[in-house]
Amino acid sequence: MCGVIGYCGHRPAVPLVLEGLKRLEYRGYDSAGLAFLQVNKLEVIRSAGKLCNLEEKVAKTANTFAPVSIGHTRWATHGLPVEKNSHPHKSNNNALAIVHNGIIENFQELKDELLKKGYVFYSDTDTEVLANLIADELDCLLQAKFSKNYAELQTEIEHTPQLSAQYLPYVEEAFCNAIKKAYGAYAVVLLSPLIPRHILAARLSAPLLLGIGIEEHFIASDVPAFLPYTRDVVFLDDNEFVTMSAGSYEVKNIYSGEKIAKTVHHIPWDLQGAAKDGYKHFMLKEIMEQPRVLQECLVGRVQDDLVCLPELDTLPVPDSIRIIACGTSYNAGLWSQYYLEQFAEIPVTVEIASEFRYRKPILNKNELIVVISQSGETADTLGALRLCREKGYPVLGICNVLGSSVAREASASVYTQAGPEISVASTKAMLSQMVVLLLLALYYGQRKKLACPVKEILHELRALPDILERALPAMRERAKELALQYAFAKSFFYLGRGTGYSLALEGALKLKELSYIHAEGYATGEIKHGPIALIEPDFPTFALAFDDDNFSKVRSGILEIKSRQGRVISVLQEGTSLENDDIWYIPKTNLPEFLALPAMQLFSYEMADYLGKDVDQPRNLAKSVTVE
Ligand code: AGP
């Protein structure tokens, strides 16, 4: 996720904005920049890579004591992580600069309109389109009111900044008019020489909050950006914008223009706590933000109840698919096999990358290779990708880091848009991979004109964020209870059948890597072919029993274990029942995996936390296994 910050006040704004960007680094980024007014001229300094590169450039700029500045750390979504794509972006006429976090879904059609009007674009970003859209709206208003556009007013403005008050309502109106035309989920902050003492900012589904100081105000994506200066915060809500200066701020509704009285909250967290949104660990934060991740993963990919994956439109519909990945990403791929075969009627094989690349794999004619990698840098997955590319096969990369090796070397890439995953244990990344893979199954079902239930599944997917949001607090309590009850265990079985099998593997992996308790994921139907010999009272089982055709068979597997004094935690969907002591109910939905996965993540998290393990950095593990 990008980080934005803006400052109006009595301190030198540029060093303060730089410092604030450093405190937003944990959000992950690949480039950065800032803007300020130097003698009422708009200055923008940007750099690819880490903040130290930006600092070096700023240090070479004439010492600025500008009292107003905006800054940005970019997590690339549109356009590679290079300087031309970094924020702030200026409008062609230098009337304004903006920084932005999120995605503008209809940026291409807006860009086409502006191109027809003669606007020029220097980047691949949706942000630059928004900057020029606002400037275009502003010129229309200035022309109507003053019979001059910005360029014609510029000299006067630069020499008489005190006149700015008369322009403020027009900049506000232009800002809102443009935002109403740009659809998507984003937060945007604007700086303009026309209003040299003010900053405008608006929120449309991406976080944005005000820091309320004494004769100074801050605007940022997250609290850490300004925590050393104030703990008094106003959280903007969707469709609200703020006009702020050193001594004042006003929040209004973008559509009605009505002023909104906002509550000022006092933040109790320390800096470290704030980066985790007040959660104890990044892993817990990333588990709990999965409803938003589900939502963001769908942004730009569903239109009129159809799936749109333009990244794949130029590739032929494959006769078979081979999914290759490691660890959690492998488990996500295994899960998707059911849906790809069911909805797209395409045969799927799922391979562990480190095994695949050292066989002499026989690939099929017109086979699509799909590599899945959160980091986009896993050595074995990359090795498999390169092997297939050398053989002339098209490779689809599903990853979370734009501009990563997988993203750059694949024939096409679809991003999971989950935002940076800081904790070593992969949680929200897997959920977002499952969304993309499910969309892929529906996409090919559409292209093959099969009678697959696209509309119904999309309806289920769109309902999930709300269902999960409401279920998570109780899930966490249940996970805590069960973790305490089963902390004695030295080994665990995780059982699942059908779409539950791959989740069982994932649940076992999570428990192993977080709490260091041995755990094995097994197909429920396999337990009686040997493993059941291990069952004893202190060798518990975690069983997924979804309300589907497999339920009765899973139920008998559970009863077989219980008849041998094995203890079982059964994850059931509301509305089903089982004679069992430890039942964990999850809300009923036709995609139960999207609820069972967070439940198992929370169980492992609570177990590890209770056992005092290093949750975010488990021993021996790296976030990205870039070695073989
Ligand atoms: C998951 O919790 C682990 N950290 C690990 O299995 C991880 O999924 C695996 O290393 C693959 O990483 P990638 O998705 O970045 O390729």
Boltz pocket constraint, residues with backbone or C-beta under 6 A from the ligand:
constraints:
  - pocket:
      binder: B
      contacts: [[A, 326], [A, 327], [A, 328], [A, 329], [A, 372], [A, 373], [A, 374], [A, 375], [A, 376], [A, 377], [A, 378], [A, 381], [A, 424], [A, 425], [A, 426], [A, 427], [A, 513], [A, 622], [A, 623], [A, 624], [A, 625]]
      max_distance: 6.0
